[in-house]
Amino acid sequence: MQHPAKLKPIVTALLLSATLMAGAAHAQLAPSPSATAPAGTTTEARKANIVIIGTGGTIAGAGASATNTAAYQSAVVPVDKIIASVPEISKVANVKGEQIFQIGSESFNNERLLKLGKRVSELLKQPDVDGVVITHGTDTIEETAYFLNLTLKSDKPVVVVGSMRPGTALGADGALNLYDAVLVASSPASKGKGTLAVLNDEIHTGRDVTKTNTFKTETFRSPFGPLGYVVEGRTLYYRTLARPHTTQTEFDIDKIDKLPEVAVVYAYGNVNPASVDAAVKSGAKAIVYAATGNGSVGDYMVESLKAAQAKGVQVVRASRTGSGIVVRNAEQPDDKYNWIVTDDQLPQKARILMALALTKTNDPKALQQIFWKY
């Protein structure tokens, strides 16, 4: 056995060799600063200028204790205070806050939707604004995202973001969601992708995303999956959009001052035909019938819907199932009745599209083409 004193130089040499080998391996694995960055990564030196519009919601909420994750008061924290609680954002972009509403998103209506859309449009036209982030309650975030996705005339990134837990809760998700949203809005790779929804490390298109659970943080889903992820400060895209949006649509927020009333009537066993009659009497220009299965309409509901169509109220067959395509002339003779089918859109999103479509035409055939297009 060799003496420890003689072993010391050998051990030192071995450790030095291992360190050099590890360093060499790391140098081979780690990308150099000049290497091509992954798709979606922000590499520009200049920080983007992002406006964060506050509308309220859970992300602006507070609970009585840290264990209140589902019972709390929403829309109480100003947007500037929310931004200040995430100082890491300043490393990503130059941000400024603007409070337009302080409401729960269940209180969004057509007037508020139009006001928000027009303000976002104004901001996107400013040369010193690179993108817009909107803090929003999760209840109707998908409707707002779809509306903006169809009506904004800019390729600059617009991101809606919310949270499932208030900032006072253990495991609050709002801070990271907001940070990720600013990352996405700041990324050149987000340009031209329409309005996006960023929550739970995922990037969704405003067309597809929907809320699927009342309290879980992974509640937001898209039937075809997210467009990408936000991981360790990197914006990563894996698929693109197939349907037209923003600059590709005929709907312009700057030219829309009022939206036609569109009602959603929910189907169930023993649904009362009076619900259709009530919608007509209230002034609805269209009825989205959230039917069972593949847009099935009970025999006792057909006459009420036909009568509505005869009065000039458009009838749209949708499905309450949450996914899938409603096939034209499958469950009902749509051609005969001049009814419309939603394609794959959920009832609440079909309401948005129909309201916009009615600003262009009242012809059932043209309206059907719009649903198949978007």
FENFEN-V596705 format. One record per residue. N is the residue number from 1. RES is the residue in one small letter. SS is DSSP state (A for helix, B for strand, O for the rest). NEAR is the number of other ideal C-beta (glycine too) atoms within 12 Angstrom. D_CENTER is the distance of its C-alpha to the mean C-alpha in Angstrom with 1 decimal. Layout:
BEGIN
n->N res->RES ss->SS near->NEAR d_center->D_CENTER
n->N res->RES ss->SS near->NEAR d_center->D_CENTER
END
This chain:
BEGIN
n->1 res->m ss->O near->5 d_center->69.7
n->2 res->q ss->O near->10 d_center->68.9
n->3 res->h ss->O near->9 d_center->69.3
n->4 res->p ss->A near->10 d_center->66.0
n->5 res->a ss->A near->9 d_center->67.0
n->6 res->k ss->A near->11 d_center->67.1
n->7 res->l ss->A near->13 d_center->63.8
n->8 res->k ss->A near->13 d_center->61.9
n->9 res->p ss->A near->14 d_center->61.9
n->10 res->i ss->A near->15 d_center->60.8
n->11 res->v ss->A near->15 d_center->57.9
n->12 res->t ss->A near->13 d_center->56.9
n->13 res->a ss->A near->13 d_center->57.0
n->14 res->l ss->A near->14 d_center->54.9
n->15 res->l ss->A near->14 d_center->52.2
n->16 res->l ss->A near->14 d_center->52.2
n->17 res->s ss->A near->14 d_center->51.9
n->18 res->a ss->A near->14 d_center->49.1
n->19 res->t ss->A near->14 d_center->47.2
n->20 res->l ss->A near->14 d_center->47.8
n->21 res->m ss->A near->14 d_center->46.6
n->22 res->a ss->A near->15 d_center->43.4
n->23 res->g ss->A near->14 d_center->42.8
n->24 res->a ss->A near->13 d_center->43.4
n->25 res->a ss->A near->12 d_center->41.0
n->26 res->h ss->A near->13 d_center->38.3
n->27 res->a ss->A near->13 d_center->38.9
n->28 res->q ss->A near->12 d_center->38.5
n->29 res->l ss->A near->11 d_center->35.3
n->30 res->a ss->O near->12 d_center->33.6
n->31 res->p ss->O near->15 d_center->32.3
n->32 res->s ss->O near->11 d_center->34.2
n->33 res->p ss->O near->9 d_center->32.7
n->34 res->s ss->O near->7 d_center->33.5
n->35 res->a ss->O near->13 d_center->32.1
n->36 res->t ss->O near->10 d_center->29.2
n->37 res->a ss->O near->20 d_center->25.9
n->38 res->p ss->O near->21 d_center->23.4
n->39 res->a ss->O near->22 d_center->20.8
n->40 res->g ss->O near->32 d_center->18.0
n->41 res->t ss->O near->27 d_center->20.4
n->42 res->t ss->O near->33 d_center->21.0
n->43 res->t ss->O near->22 d_center->24.8
n->44 res->e ss->O near->16 d_center->25.7
n->45 res->a ss->O near->7 d_center->28.1
n->46 res->r ss->O near->14 d_center->26.9
n->47 res->k ss->O near->21 d_center->24.1
n->48 res->a ss->B near->35 d_center->21.2
n->49 res->n ss->B near->26 d_center->21.0
n->50 res->i ss->B near->42 d_center->17.7
n->51 res->v ss->B near->38 d_center->17.3
n->52 res->i ss->B near->45 d_center->15.3
n->53 res->i ss->B near->45 d_center->14.9
n->54 res->g ss->B near->39 d_center->15.3
n->55 res->t ss->B near->46 d_center->14.5
n->56 res->g ss->B near->41 d_center->15.7
n->57 res->g ss->O near->46 d_center->14.3
n->58 res->t ss->A near->48 d_center->15.3
n->59 res->i ss->A near->52 d_center->14.7
n->60 res->a ss->A near->45 d_center->17.5
n->61 res->g ss->O near->37 d_center->19.5
n->62 res->a ss->B near->30 d_center->22.8
n->63 res->g ss->O near->23 d_center->24.9
n->64 res->a ss->O near->15 d_center->28.7
n->65 res->s ss->O near->13 d_center->29.0
n->66 res->a ss->O near->16 d_center->27.3
n->67 res->t ss->O near->16 d_center->27.3
n->68 res->n ss->O near->23 d_center->25.3
n->69 res->t ss->O near->27 d_center->21.9
n->70 res->a ss->O near->21 d_center->21.1
n->71 res->a ss->O near->19 d_center->23.5
n->72 res->y ss->O near->32 d_center->23.0
n->73 res->q ss->B near->20 d_center->22.6
n->74 res->s ss->O near->37 d_center->19.2
n->75 res->a ss->O near->33 d_center->18.9
n->76 res->v ss->O near->25 d_center->22.2
n->77 res->v ss->O near->34 d_center->21.7
n->78 res->p ss->O near->25 d_center->21.5
n->79 res->v ss->A near->35 d_center->18.9
n->80 res->d ss->A near->20 d_center->22.0
n->81 res->k ss->A near->23 d_center->23.0
n->82 res->i ss->A near->44 d_center->19.7
n->83 res->i ss->A near->38 d_center->19.9
n->84 res->a ss->A near->20 d_center->23.6
n->85 res->s ss->O near->27 d_center->23.0
n->86 res->v ss->O near->35 d_center->21.3
n->87 res->p ss->A near->14 d_center->24.1
n->88 res->e ss->A near->19 d_center->23.0
n->89 res->i ss->A near->33 d_center->20.5
n->90 res->s ss->A near->18 d_center->23.5
n->91 res->k ss->A near->17 d_center->24.5
n->92 res->v ss->O near->35 d_center->21.3
n->93 res->a ss->B near->35 d_center->21.1
n->94 res->n ss->B near->23 d_center->22.8
n->95 res->v ss->B near->38 d_center->20.5
n->96 res->k ss->B near->25 d_center->21.3
n->97 res->g ss->B near->30 d_center->19.7
n->98 res->e ss->B near->27 d_center->19.7
n->99 res->q ss->B near->26 d_center->19.5
n->100 res->i ss->B near->33 d_center->18.6
n->101 res->f ss->B near->31 d_center->18.2
n->102 res->q ss->B near->30 d_center->19.0
n->103 res->i ss->B near->31 d_center->17.9
n->104 res->g ss->O near->28 d_center->16.2
n->105 res->s ss->A near->38 d_center->13.1
n->106 res->e ss->A near->23 d_center->15.3
n->107 res->s ss->A near->20 d_center->17.4
n->108 res->f ss->O near->35 d_center->15.1
n->109 res->n ss->O near->22 d_center->17.1
n->110 res->n ss->A near->25 d_center->17.6
n->111 res->e ss->A near->18 d_center->19.6
n->112 res->r ss->A near->28 d_center->17.2
n->113 res->l ss->A near->38 d_center->14.3
n->114 res->l ss->A near->30 d_center->16.8
n->115 res->k ss->A near->26 d_center->18.1
n->116 res->l ss->A near->42 d_center->14.8
n->117 res->g ss->A near->46 d_center->14.2
n->118 res->k ss->A near->27 d_center->17.8
n->119 res->r ss->A near->30 d_center->17.9
n->120 res->v ss->A near->44 d_center->15.1
n->121 res->s ss->A near->32 d_center->17.1
n->122 res->e ss->A near->22 d_center->20.2
n->123 res->l ss->A near->34 d_center->19.1
n->124 res->l ss->A near->36 d_center->18.0
n->125 res->k ss->O near->19 d_center->21.5
n->126 res->q ss->O near->19 d_center->23.2
n->127 res->p ss->O near->10 d_center->24.7
n->128 res->d ss->O near->16 d_center->24.4
n->129 res->v ss->O near->31 d_center->20.6
n->130 res->d ss->O near->35 d_center->18.9
n->131 res->g ss->B near->46 d_center->15.2
n->132 res->v ss->B near->48 d_center->13.2
n->133 res->v ss->B near->52 d_center->11.2
n->134 res->i ss->B near->52 d_center->10.2
n->135 res->t ss->B near->55 d_center->11.0
n->136 res->h ss->O near->59 d_center->9.9
n->137 res->g ss->O near->39 d_center->11.1
n->138 res->t ss->O near->47 d_center->9.3
n->139 res->d ss->O near->28 d_center->11.2
n->140 res->t ss->O near->35 d_center->9.5
n->141 res->i ss->A near->47 d_center->6.1
n->142 res->e ss->A near->42 d_center->5.0
n->143 res->e ss->A near->45 d_center->7.9
n->144 res->t ss->A near->49 d_center->7.6
n->145 res->a ss->A near->49 d_center->4.7
n->146 res->y ss->A near->44 d_center->7.0
n->147 res->f ss->A near->48 d_center->9.9
n->148 res->l ss->A near->47 d_center->9.5
n->149 res->n ss->A near->44 d_center->9.0
n->150 res->l ss->A near->44 d_center->12.2
n->151 res->t ss->A near->43 d_center->14.2
n->152 res->l ss->O near->44 d_center->14.2
n->153 res->k ss->O near->29 d_center->17.2
n->154 res->s ss->O near->34 d_center->16.8
n->155 res->d ss->O near->20 d_center->16.1
n->156 res->k ss->O near->38 d_center->15.5
n->157 res->p ss->B near->48 d_center->12.3
n->158 res->v ss->B near->51 d_center->9.7
n->159 res->v ss->B near->52 d_center->7.3
n->160 res->v ss->B near->52 d_center->5.8
n->161 res->v ss->B near->58 d_center->7.4
n->162 res->g ss->O near->49 d_center->9.4
n->163 res->s ss->O near->47 d_center->12.1
n->164 res->m ss->O near->37 d_center->14.0
n->165 res->r ss->O near->36 d_center->17.3
n->166 res->p ss->O near->40 d_center->18.9
n->167 res->g ss->O near->39 d_center->20.3
n->168 res->t ss->O near->29 d_center->23.8
n->169 res->a ss->O near->28 d_center->23.2
n->170 res->l ss->O near->14 d_center->24.6
n->171 res->g ss->O near->22 d_center->21.9
n->172 res->a ss->O near->31 d_center->19.4
n->173 res->d ss->O near->36 d_center->16.1
n->174 res->g ss->A near->44 d_center->14.9
n->175 res->a ss->A near->30 d_center->17.2
n->176 res->l ss->A near->32 d_center->16.2
n->177 res->n ss->A near->42 d_center->12.4
n->178 res->l ss->A near->47 d_center->13.3
n->179 res->y ss->A near->39 d_center->15.7
n->180 res->d ss->A near->43 d_center->13.4
n->181 res->a ss->A near->53 d_center->10.9
n->182 res->v ss->A near->46 d_center->14.1
n->183 res->l ss->A near->45 d_center->15.4
n->184 res->v ss->A near->52 d_center->12.6
n->185 res->a ss->A near->49 d_center->12.9
n->186 res->s ss->A near->44 d_center->16.7
n->187 res->s ss->O near->42 d_center->16.9
n->188 res->p ss->A near->26 d_center->18.6
n->189 res->a ss->A near->31 d_center->17.0
n->190 res->s ss->A near->42 d_center->13.6
n->191 res->k ss->O near->27 d_center->15.5
n->192 res->g ss->O near->24 d_center->15.1
n->193 res->k ss->O near->42 d_center->11.9
n->194 res->g ss->O near->42 d_center->10.0
n->195 res->t ss->B near->55 d_center->6.9
n->196 res->l ss->B near->53 d_center->5.0
n->197 res->a ss->B near->49 d_center->3.1
n->198 res->v ss->B near->50 d_center->6.7
n->199 res->l ss->B near->48 d_center->8.6
n->200 res->n ss->O near->33 d_center->11.9
n->201 res->d ss->O near->27 d_center->12.9
n->202 res->e ss->B near->35 d_center->10.3
n->203 res->i ss->B near->47 d_center->8.2
n->204 res->h ss->B near->47 d_center->5.9
n->205 res->t ss->B near->44 d_center->5.8
n->206 res->g ss->O near->43 d_center->4.0
n->207 res->r ss->O near->41 d_center->7.3
n->208 res->d ss->O near->35 d_center->7.7
n->209 res->v ss->O near->44 d_center->5.5
n->210 res->t ss->B near->33 d_center->7.6
n->211 res->k ss->B near->35 d_center->9.5
n->212 res->t ss->O near->23 d_center->12.9
n->213 res->n ss->O near->16 d_center->15.1
n->214 res->t ss->O near->14 d_center->16.4
n->215 res->f ss->O near->21 d_center->17.1
n->216 res->k ss->O near->19 d_center->16.5
n->217 res->t ss->O near->28 d_center->14.5
n->218 res->e ss->O near->18 d_center->13.5
n->219 res->t ss->O near->29 d_center->12.1
n->220 res->f ss->B near->39 d_center->8.7
n->221 res->r ss->B near->24 d_center->9.7
n->222 res->s ss->O near->33 d_center->9.6
n->223 res->p ss->O near->23 d_center->13.0
n->224 res->f ss->O near->20 d_center->13.9
n->225 res->g ss->O near->18 d_center->12.6
n->226 res->p ss->O near->31 d_center->10.3
n->227 res->l ss->O near->37 d_center->11.1
n->228 res->g ss->B near->34 d_center->12.8
n->229 res->y ss->B near->28 d_center->13.6
n->230 res->v ss->B near->40 d_center->14.7
n->231 res->v ss->B near->20 d_center->18.3
n->232 res->e ss->O near->14 d_center->21.0
n->233 res->g ss->O near->26 d_center->19.7
n->234 res->r ss->B near->26 d_center->19.0
n->235 res->t ss->B near->43 d_center->15.9
n->236 res->l ss->B near->28 d_center->16.6
n->237 res->y ss->B near->32 d_center->15.3
n->238 res->y ss->O near->18 d_center->16.8
n->239 res->r ss->O near->20 d_center->15.7
n->240 res->t ss->O near->19 d_center->14.8
n->241 res->l ss->O near->29 d_center->13.4
n->242 res->a ss->O near->16 d_center->16.1
n->243 res->r ss->O near->28 d_center->15.1
n->244 res->p ss->O near->22 d_center->15.7
n->245 res->h ss->O near->36 d_center->13.2
n->246 res->t ss->A near->39 d_center->13.9
n->247 res->t ss->A near->24 d_center->17.6
n->248 res->q ss->A near->24 d_center->18.3
n->249 res->t ss->O near->31 d_center->17.9
n->250 res->e ss->O near->24 d_center->20.5
n->251 res->f ss->O near->37 d_center->18.4
n->252 res->d ss->O near->22 d_center->19.0
n->253 res->i ss->A near->35 d_center->17.7
n->254 res->d ss->A near->19 d_center->21.1
n->255 res->k ss->A near->18 d_center->23.0
n->256 res->i ss->O near->30 d_center->21.4
n->257 res->d ss->O near->15 d_center->23.0
n->258 res->k ss->O near->17 d_center->22.7
n->259 res->l ss->O near->32 d_center->20.7
n->260 res->p ss->O near->29 d_center->22.9
n->261 res->e ss->O near->25 d_center->22.8
n->262 res->v ss->B near->37 d_center->21.2
n->263 res->a ss->B near->35 d_center->22.0
n->264 res->v ss->B near->32 d_center->20.7
n->265 res->v ss->B near->39 d_center->23.7
n->266 res->y ss->B near->23 d_center->23.4
n->267 res->a ss->O near->35 d_center->26.0
n->268 res->y ss->O near->16 d_center->28.1
n->269 res->g ss->O near->13 d_center->31.7
n->270 res->n ss->O near->11 d_center->34.0
n->271 res->v ss->O near->25 d_center->31.3
n->272 res->n ss->O near->18 d_center->33.2
n->273 res->p ss->O near->26 d_center->33.4
n->274 res->a ss->A near->15 d_center->33.8
n->275 res->s ss->A near->26 d_center->30.0
n->276 res->v ss->A near->38 d_center->29.8
n->277 res->d ss->A near->22 d_center->32.8
n->278 res->a ss->A near->18 d_center->31.3
n->279 res->a ss->A near->33 d_center->28.2
n->280 res->v ss->A near->29 d_center->30.6
n->281 res->k ss->A near->18 d_center->32.7
n->282 res->s ss->O near->17 d_center->29.9
n->283 res->g ss->O near->16 d_center->29.3
n->284 res->a ss->O near->33 d_center->26.4
n->285 res->k ss->O near->32 d_center->26.4
n->286 res->a ss->B near->47 d_center->24.5
n->287 res->i ss->B near->48 d_center->24.0
n->288 res->v ss->B near->47 d_center->21.3
n->289 res->y ss->B near->51 d_center->23.3
n->290 res->a ss->B near->35 d_center->21.3
n->291 res->a ss->B near->39 d_center->24.2
n->292 res->t ss->B near->26 d_center->25.3
n->293 res->g ss->O near->22 d_center->25.3
n->294 res->n ss->O near->26 d_center->25.1
n->295 res->g ss->O near->39 d_center->24.9
n->296 res->s ss->B near->27 d_center->28.4
n->297 res->v ss->O near->37 d_center->30.1
n->298 res->g ss->O near->25 d_center->33.0
n->299 res->d ss->A near->14 d_center->36.3
n->300 res->y ss->A near->16 d_center->36.7
n->301 res->m ss->A near->35 d_center->33.4
n->302 res->v ss->A near->28 d_center->34.2
n->303 res->e ss->A near->18 d_center->36.6
n->304 res->s ss->A near->32 d_center->34.4
n->305 res->l ss->A near->41 d_center->31.6
n->306 res->k ss->A near->26 d_center->34.3
n->307 res->a ss->A near->22 d_center->35.7
n->308 res->a ss->A near->35 d_center->32.4
n->309 res->q ss->A near->32 d_center->32.1
n->310 res->a ss->A near->16 d_center->35.8
n->311 res->k ss->O near->21 d_center->35.0
n->312 res->g ss->O near->20 d_center->32.4
n->313 res->v ss->O near->38 d_center->29.3
n->314 res->q ss->B near->45 d_center->27.0
n->315 res->v ss->B near->46 d_center->26.3
n->316 res->v ss->B near->52 d_center->23.3
n->317 res->r ss->B near->48 d_center->23.6
n->318 res->a ss->B near->46 d_center->20.5
n->319 res->s ss->B near->34 d_center->20.5
n->320 res->r ss->O near->29 d_center->19.8
n->321 res->t ss->O near->21 d_center->19.9
n->322 res->g ss->O near->22 d_center->16.2
n->323 res->s ss->O near->20 d_center->16.6
n->324 res->g ss->O near->22 d_center->19.0
n->325 res->i ss->O near->23 d_center->20.5
n->326 res->v ss->B near->39 d_center->22.5
n->327 res->v ss->O near->20 d_center->25.6
n->328 res->r ss->O near->28 d_center->27.5
n->329 res->n ss->O near->19 d_center->31.0
n->330 res->a ss->O near->21 d_center->30.7
n->331 res->e ss->O near->28 d_center->30.8
n->332 res->q ss->O near->32 d_center->31.9
n->333 res->p ss->O near->16 d_center->33.8
n->334 res->d ss->A near->33 d_center->31.0
n->335 res->d ss->A near->15 d_center->33.1
n->336 res->k ss->A near->13 d_center->35.9
n->337 res->y ss->A near->28 d_center->33.9
n->338 res->n ss->O near->29 d_center->31.7
n->339 res->w ss->O near->39 d_center->28.6
n->340 res->i ss->B near->44 d_center->25.2
n->341 res->v ss->B near->42 d_center->23.0
n->342 res->t ss->O near->44 d_center->19.3
n->343 res->d ss->B near->30 d_center->19.4
n->344 res->d ss->O near->31 d_center->16.6
n->345 res->q ss->O near->42 d_center->14.2
n->346 res->l ss->O near->36 d_center->13.9
n->347 res->p ss->A near->36 d_center->15.9
n->348 res->q ss->A near->35 d_center->13.4
n->349 res->k ss->A near->44 d_center->11.6
n->350 res->a ss->A near->44 d_center->15.1
n->351 res->r ss->A near->41 d_center->16.1
n->352 res->i ss->A near->45 d_center->13.8
n->353 res->l ss->A near->49 d_center->15.1
n->354 res->m ss->A near->47 d_center->18.6
n->355 res->a ss->A near->38 d_center->18.7
n->356 res->l ss->A near->41 d_center->18.0
n->357 res->a ss->A near->41 d_center->20.4
n->358 res->l ss->O near->33 d_center->23.1
n->359 res->t ss->O near->30 d_center->23.3
n->360 res->k ss->O near->24 d_center->24.6
n->361 res->t ss->O near->23 d_center->26.7
n->362 res->n ss->O near->21 d_center->28.1
n->363 res->d ss->O near->16 d_center->29.5
n->364 res->p ss->A near->30 d_center->28.3
n->365 res->k ss->A near->19 d_center->28.9
n->366 res->a ss->A near->19 d_center->26.9
n->367 res->l ss->A near->38 d_center->24.1
n->368 res->q ss->A near->30 d_center->24.2
n->369 res->q ss->A near->20 d_center->23.9
n->370 res->i ss->A near->37 d_center->20.8
n->371 res->f ss->A near->37 d_center->19.1
n->372 res->w ss->A near->23 d_center->20.5
n->373 res->k ss->A near->24 d_center->19.3
n->374 res->y ss->O near->39 d_center->15.6
END
